Amino acid sequence: MEEKRIYYKELPCYQEATEKQKKRAYGEQYFDLDELPAEAMQKEMERFIRKRGMEVNFGTILRDKAYYKKLTAFLKKKAGRNESFQDLEQEKWVRLLKAWMMENGMPLTTEGRNVYGMVSIKNAPLIQYFNRLLKFLESEEEWDEQEKDIWEIEKLGLKIRKNPIYNEQTINFKTISQPDIKKEVKKAIYRHLEYESLGTVQGDMTAIRNFSRYLEEKWPKIRSCLEIDRKILEEYLIYRMTENGSNRSGSTYILRLRAVLESIGKIYQAPHLEKLFINTDIPPELDPEFKVYSDGEMKRLMVCITKLDEQIARCMVIHQMLGTRISDTLTLKMDCMSKADGHDMIRIEQVKTSVYEKPVSREVAALIERAMEYTTEKYGKTEYIFVDDRNPVSPLRYTTVKHKVLRMIQEENLQDDKGCYFRFNTHMFRHYYGVKLTELHLDDWTIARLLGHKRLNSVKHYRKMSNQLMADETRKVRDMMTEIIYANLDGWGVEYEQIRQND
């Protein structure tokens, strides 16, 4: 009888593995599919392993092998008459696995530490691996993409606007517990994707998921958005402002909830949903607290940033020197540099707004040119200067930079002036740049132009953040007050003359 095996060397990730990783592959050099109790399971698992071999590195495959061995042991005991992983719902499979793990003294959870150093509780790796398999098989089913609870964005057949530095590939409806509401929301979200950016639509999903959880807890009999009336909405708004304690970005969430409900009203011809909200429902936006790094904080940060990977360090230094948004830095293109009257110019294609050009120093231009050379030498011809290591056609991911910088902060014990660990506040670099422009006594129009702003509204915030400007303006007022006092000293007596002498 022919053995059913997937050898490591057959997987694409093995070809890219280092010698050190290959040496870790002791013992069996394959996945033995015969250990699975049914032929259908063997075929499903083979598809999963081969797909995984195209997406992850070889080190991850070696870890998967340990989970695979435990999973086959579980299936031999608990699969029963089920011959396919699709014979049971995902929740039932996971319950069976957890029961088997408890019988065998295996922990169901594990502690994880995020990039901020915070500890969280997660499912044990074996459960995570099984969930990954079941999710993969679910996505294989020949359903219309819109009928699924997790949409793969690329399969929707829409031209979707999204920020390329974020690796968002799905929209998840699973946590909406009411089936009718889920169906209604799917139709509204599909419509929104035709004209809204993916980031905005993900905001829609956050708002409606929160609302769905509230309905499940407080109004369990409500199963459709068409049943929502003004009373329910008012109680939800009160809940958000009191019990939930959520007032930060409150207006954004309420606006997104209104957008979804109004779209559902149009689709299902329920005009009461379009008139559900009144203007006073939208809480006023709190003025954001504009913060800026001190010179000492910036110096400490930049000293440690130079210890990062060569190209990541260049990226962060260029980000600070240009004063751009992080999305604009990560999407700088290979043809962004030019000359105008002998001056180096850079073209910045803002993800959020428009394209603009501004002059840069020769030193900054040289740093950008070196970054271009590095990318070309390592990846060949690319569109972007900073690229994703695994997929060079895409720009460097925001999360990649974030994790590397936060890990560096922890390792270097890097703290701000208040003794707290630095966070990944890339916009603070932009604030620092804007403040330095104000200290050069440039006019508002020039500052807005260099920051890529269309309007002048934001410039006042940068001026308020400048300690130097505050000191200069305070000094002017103090000098004026001194002149007034001097002008009125005559006639007040000898004892007051010491003010003039001591000044």
C-alpha positions in Angstrom: 0.0 0.0 0.0 1.4 3.4 -1.0 2.4 5.6 1.9 0.7 9.1 2.0 3.4 11.6 3.1 4.3 15.2 2.5 8.0 15.6 2.7 9.5 18.8 3.9 11.6 19.2 0.8 8.4 19.3 -1.3 7.3 22.6 0.4 8.3 25.9 -1.1 9.4 27.3 2.3 12.0 24.5 2.5 13.8 25.9 -0.5 14.1 29.3 1.2 15.1 27.8 4.6 18.5 28.5 6.2 20.9 25.7 6.9 20.3 26.4 10.6 16.6 25.8 10.2 17.1 22.6 8.1 19.3 21.2 10.9 16.5 21.6 13.3 14.4 19.2 11.3 15.5 16.1 13.1 13.6 12.8 13.1 10.9 12.3 10.4 11.3 14.6 7.5 7.7 14.5 6.5 4.0 14.7 7.6 2.5 11.2 7.7 -1.1 11.6 6.4 -1.8 7.9 7.2 -2.0 8.9 10.8 -5.4 10.6 10.1 -8.4 8.3 10.5 -10.2 9.0 7.2 -9.3 9.6 3.6 -11.3 12.8 3.3 -9.4 14.2 6.3 -6.1 13.2 4.7 -7.0 15.1 1.5 -8.1 18.2 3.5 -5.0 18.2 5.6 -2.8 17.8 2.6 -4.3 20.9 1.0 -3.8 22.8 4.2 -0.2 21.8 4.7 0.8 22.6 1.1 -0.9 26.0 1.3 0.8 26.7 4.6 4.1 25.7 3.0 3.7 28.6 0.5 2.8 31.2 3.2 5.0 30.6 6.2 8.7 30.0 6.8 10.2 26.6 7.5 10.6 27.2 11.2 6.8 27.6 11.5 6.3 24.4 9.6 8.5 22.6 12.1 6.3 23.9 15.0 3.2 22.9 13.0 4.5 19.3 12.9 4.4 19.1 16.7 0.7 20.3 16.7 -0.1 17.9 13.8 1.1 14.9 15.8 -1.1 15.8 18.7 -4.0 16.5 16.4 -3.8 13.1 14.8 -3.8 11.5 18.3 -6.9 13.5 19.2 -8.7 12.5 16.0 -8.0 8.8 16.4 -9.7 8.9 19.8 -12.5 11.5 19.2 -13.4 11.7 15.5 -15.9 8.9 15.8 -17.9 8.5 12.6 -16.9 11.9 11.2 -14.8 11.4 8.1 -14.3 15.0 7.1 -13.4 18.1 9.1 -16.5 19.7 7.6 -18.8 17.1 9.1 -19.1 19.2 12.3 -19.3 22.9 13.0 -16.0 24.6 14.1 -17.3 25.2 17.6 -18.1 21.5 18.1 -14.7 20.4 16.9 -13.0 22.8 19.2 -15.1 21.7 22.2 -14.1 18.0 21.5 -10.4 19.0 21.2 -10.6 20.9 24.5 -12.2 18.0 26.3 -9.5 15.6 25.0 -6.7 18.1 26.0 -8.2 18.3 29.6 -8.3 14.5 29.7 -4.6 14.4 28.8 -3.6 17.2 31.2 -2.8 19.7 28.5 -3.3 23.4 29.2 -6.1 25.1 27.2 -4.5 28.6 27.4 -1.1 30.2 27.2 0.2 33.6 28.3 1.2 36.0 25.6 3.2 39.2 25.9 2.4 41.9 23.3 4.8 44.5 21.9 3.9 46.9 24.7 5.0 44.3 27.3 1.4 43.6 28.4 0.5 40.0 29.3 -2.7 38.5 27.8 -4.3 35.0 27.8 -4.7 33.2 24.5 -5.8 29.8 23.3 -3.1 27.1 23.5 -1.1 26.8 20.3 -2.7 23.4 19.5 -6.2 25.0 19.5 -4.9 27.9 17.4 -3.5 25.5 14.9 -6.8 23.5 14.7 -8.8 26.7 14.3 -6.5 27.8 11.4 -7.1 24.4 9.7 -10.9 24.7 10.0 -10.9 28.3 8.9 -8.9 27.3 5.8 -11.4 24.6 4.9 -14.3 26.9 5.4 -12.8 29.4 3.0 -12.4 26.6 0.4 -16.2 26.0 0.2 -17.8 27.1 -3.0 -20.1 29.7 -1.5 -20.7 33.1 -2.9 -18.2 35.3 -1.1 -21.0 37.5 0.3 -22.7 34.5 2.0 -19.6 33.8 4.1 -19.1 35.1 7.6 -15.5 36.1 6.7 -15.1 37.9 3.4 -11.8 37.7 1.6 -11.5 41.2 0.1 -9.8 40.2 -3.1 -12.6 37.8 -3.9 -15.4 40.4 -3.8 -14.8 41.6 -7.3 -14.7 45.3 -6.2 -12.1 47.9 -6.7 -11.5 48.8 -3.1 -9.5 51.8 -1.8 -7.2 50.8 1.0 -4.0 51.9 2.7 -1.3 49.7 1.3 0.8 49.7 4.5 -1.9 47.7 6.4 -2.3 44.1 5.5 -6.1 43.9 5.7 -7.4 41.0 3.8 -10.7 40.1 5.4 -13.9 41.6 6.8 -15.3 39.5 9.7 -19.0 39.2 10.5 -18.7 36.2 12.8 -19.2 38.1 16.1 -22.6 39.5 14.9 -24.8 37.0 16.8 -28.2 37.8 15.3 -28.5 36.0 11.9 -31.0 38.5 10.4 -28.9 41.5 11.5 -25.8 39.8 10.0 -27.5 39.4 6.7 -28.7 43.0 6.6 -25.3 44.4 7.6 -23.6 42.3 4.9 -25.7 44.0 2.2 -25.0 47.5 3.7 -21.2 46.8 4.0 -21.0 45.6 0.4 -22.7 48.8 -0.8 -20.3 50.9 1.3 -17.2 49.1 -0.2 -18.2 50.5 -3.6 -17.5 54.1 -2.5 -15.8 54.2 0.9 -12.2 53.3 1.8 -11.6 50.0 3.5 -10.5 51.8 6.7 -13.9 53.5 6.9 -15.7 50.3 6.3 -13.8 48.6 9.0 -14.9 51.4 11.2 -18.5 50.6 10.2 -17.9 47.0 11.3 -16.5 48.0 14.7 -19.6 50.2 15.3 -22.1 47.6 14.3 -20.3 44.8 16.2 -20.5 46.9 19.4 -24.2 47.6 18.7 -24.9 43.9 18.1 -23.3 42.9 21.4 -25.4 45.5 23.2 -28.6 44.2 21.6 -27.7 40.6 22.6 -27.2 41.7 26.2 -30.0 44.2 26.7 -32.5 43.5 23.9 -32.2 39.7 23.2 -35.6 39.6 21.4 -34.4 42.0 18.7 -33.2 39.9 15.8 -33.4 42.4 12.9 -32.3 46.0 12.3 -35.8 46.7 11.0 -37.1 46.2 14.6 -34.9 49.0 16.0 -36.7 52.1 17.1 -35.9 55.5 18.7 -36.3 54.1 22.2 -33.7 51.4 21.6 -31.3 53.8 20.0 -31.6 56.4 22.8 -30.9 53.7 25.5 -27.8 52.6 23.5 -26.5 56.1 23.3 -27.0 56.5 27.1 -25.2 53.2 27.6 -22.2 54.3 25.6 -21.9 57.5 27.6 -22.4 55.9 31.0 -22.0 52.1 31.6 -19.7 51.6 28.7 -17.6 54.6 29.6 -16.8 55.1 25.9 -16.6 58.8 24.9 -13.3 58.8 23.1 -14.0 59.0 19.3 -17.7 58.7 20.3 -18.9 60.9 17.4 -17.0 58.7 14.9 -18.6 55.5 16.1 -22.1 57.0 16.2 -21.7 58.4 12.7 -20.6 55.0 11.4 -23.5 53.3 13.1 -25.9 55.8 11.6 -24.4 55.2 8.1 -24.9 51.5 8.3 -28.5 51.7 9.7 -29.4 54.3 7.1 -28.0 52.1 4.3 -30.1 49.1 5.6 -33.1 51.4 5.6 -32.6 52.3 1.9 -31.9 48.6 0.9 -34.9 47.2 2.8 -37.2 50.2 2.2 -37.5 50.9 5.9 -37.6 54.8 6.0 -37.8 54.9 9.8 -34.1 53.8 9.9 -33.1 56.8 7.8 -34.8 59.1 10.4 -33.7 57.3 13.5 -30.9 59.8 14.4 -31.1 63.5 15.2 -28.2 65.9 15.2 -27.9 66.0 19.0 -27.2 62.3 19.1 -23.7 62.9 17.8 -21.5 63.8 20.8 -19.1 66.7 20.2 -15.5 65.7 19.4 -13.1 66.3 22.2 -10.2 68.5 21.2 -7.2 66.2 20.8 -4.3 66.8 23.1 -1.4 67.7 20.7 1.8 66.3 22.1 5.4 66.7 20.9 8.7 65.1 21.8 11.2 67.2 23.7 14.6 67.6 22.2 16.0 65.2 24.8 13.4 62.5 24.0 14.0 62.8 20.3 17.7 62.5 20.8 17.3 59.3 22.9 14.9 57.8 20.3 17.1 58.5 17.3 20.3 57.2 19.0 18.5 53.8 19.5 16.7 53.8 16.2 20.1 53.7 14.5 20.6 50.3 16.1 17.7 48.8 14.2 17.9 46.9 10.9 19.7 49.0 8.3 16.7 49.8 6.1 14.2 50.2 9.0 16.6 52.7 10.6 16.8 54.6 7.3 13.0 54.6 7.1 12.5 56.0 10.6 15.2 58.7 10.1 13.7 59.7 6.7 10.3 59.8 8.4 11.5 62.2 11.0 13.4 64.4 8.5 10.5 64.7 6.1 7.7 65.2 8.7 5.3 63.1 6.8 2.6 60.7 8.0 4.0 57.2 8.4 1.8 55.9 5.6 3.3 58.5 3.3 6.9 57.5 4.3 6.3 53.8 3.8 4.7 54.4 0.3 7.5 56.6 -1.1 8.1 55.5 -4.7 11.3 54.9 -6.6 10.7 57.9 -8.8 9.9 60.3 -6.0 13.1 62.3 -6.3 13.7 65.1 -8.9 15.7 68.3 -9.4 14.3 71.9 -9.8 16.7 74.8 -10.4 19.5 72.7 -8.9 17.5 71.9 -5.7 16.5 68.3 -4.6 12.8 67.9 -4.6 10.7 65.0 -3.3 7.1 64.1 -4.5 5.0 62.8 -1.7 1.8 60.9 -2.6 -0.3 61.2 0.5 -2.5 58.2 1.1 -5.1 60.3 2.9 -5.2 63.4 0.6 -3.3 64.6 -2.4 0.2 64.7 -4.0 2.6 67.5 -3.2 6.3 68.3 -3.7 8.7 70.0 -1.4 12.5 70.7 -1.3 14.8 68.5 0.8 18.4 69.0 1.8 21.2 67.1 0.0 21.8 65.0 3.1 18.2 63.8 3.2 18.3 63.2 -0.6 21.5 61.1 -0.2 19.8 59.0 2.5 16.8 58.4 0.3 19.0 57.5 -2.6 20.9 55.0 -0.5 17.6 53.4 0.6 16.7 53.1 -3.1 20.0 51.4 -3.8 19.6 49.0 -0.9 16.2 47.9 -2.1 17.3 47.5 -5.7 20.3 45.4 -4.7 18.2 43.1 -2.5 14.9 42.8 -4.3 15.5 44.1 -7.9 13.2 46.5 -9.5 10.3 47.6 -7.2 7.7 50.3 -7.1 8.3 51.3 -3.5 11.5 52.3 -1.7 10.6 50.4 1.5 9.1 47.0 0.7 7.7 44.0 2.5 10.4 41.4 2.8 8.0 38.5 1.9 6.2 40.4 -0.8 8.4 43.1 -2.4 5.6 44.3 -4.7 3.9 45.8 -1.5 5.3 48.5 0.7 6.8 47.8 4.1 4.0 47.0 6.5 3.2 49.3 9.3 3.0 46.4 11.8 6.5 45.3 10.8 8.0 48.7 11.6 5.9 49.0 14.8 7.0 45.6 16.2 10.7 46.2 15.5 10.6 49.7 17.1 8.6 48.5 20.2 11.0 45.5 20.7 13.9 47.9 20.5 12.3 50.2 23.1 11.9 47.2 25.5 15.4 45.9 24.9 17.0 49.4 25.4 14.7 50.3 28.3 13.9 53.5 26.5 11.8 55.9 28.5 10.4 59.4 28.0 10.9 62.4 30.2 8.1 61.2 32.5 9.8 57.8 33.1 7.3 55.9 30.9 8.2 53.6 28.1 8.0 55.2 24.7 5.1 54.1 22.5 5.0 53.8 18.8 3.7 57.3 18.2 4.9 58.0 14.7 2.7 61.1 14.4 4.8 62.7 17.2 7.7 62.8 14.7 5.4 64.9 12.4 4.5 67.1 15.4 8.2 67.6 16.2 8.9 68.6 12.6 5.9 71.1 12.5 7.1 72.7 15.8 10.6 73.1 14.5 9.1 74.9 11.4 7.3 77.3 13.7 10.5 78.1 15.6 12.1 79.1 12.3 9.4 81.9 12.3 8.0 80.7 8.9 4.5 82.0 8.0 1.5 79.7 8.3 1.1 79.1 4.5 4.7 77.9 4.2 4.4 75.6 7.2 1.1 74.1 5.9 2.7 73.6 2.5 5.8 71.8 3.9 3.5 69.5 6.0 1.2 68.8 3.0 -1.9 70.5 4.5 -4.4 72.1 2.2 -5.6 74.5 4.8 -4.0 76.5 7.6 -6.2 75.3 10.5 -3.7 72.9 11.9 -0.8 75.3 12.0 -2.0 76.9 15.2 -1.6 73.6 17.1 2.0 73.4 16.1 2.6 77.0 17.3 0.9 76.1 20.7 3.2 73.1 21.1 6.4 75.2 20.8 8.1 76.0 24.1 10.5 78.3 22.3 7.7 80.3 20.8 5.9 80.4 24.2 9.1 81.7 25.8 9.6 84.4 23.1 6.0 85.6 23.4 6.1 85.6 27.2 9.3 87.6 27.1 7.7 90.2 24.9 4.8 90.6 27.4 7.2 90.8 30.3 9.2 93.5 28.6 6.0 95.4 27.9 4.9 95.1 31.6 8.4 96.2 32.8 8.2 99.4 30.6 4.7 100.2 32.1 6.1 99.7 35.7 9.2 101.9 34.9 6.9 104.6 33.6 5.0 104.8 36.8 7.9 104.5 39.4 8.5 108.2 39.7 6.9 109.6 42.8 6.5 106.2 44.6 9.3 106.7 47.0 12.9 105.6 47.4 12.1 102.1 48.4 10.5 101.4 45.0 13.6 102.7 43.1 15.3 99.4 44.0 13.1 97.7 41.3 14.8 99.8 38.7 18.2 99.0 40.2 17.7 95.3 40.6 16.4 94.7 37.1 
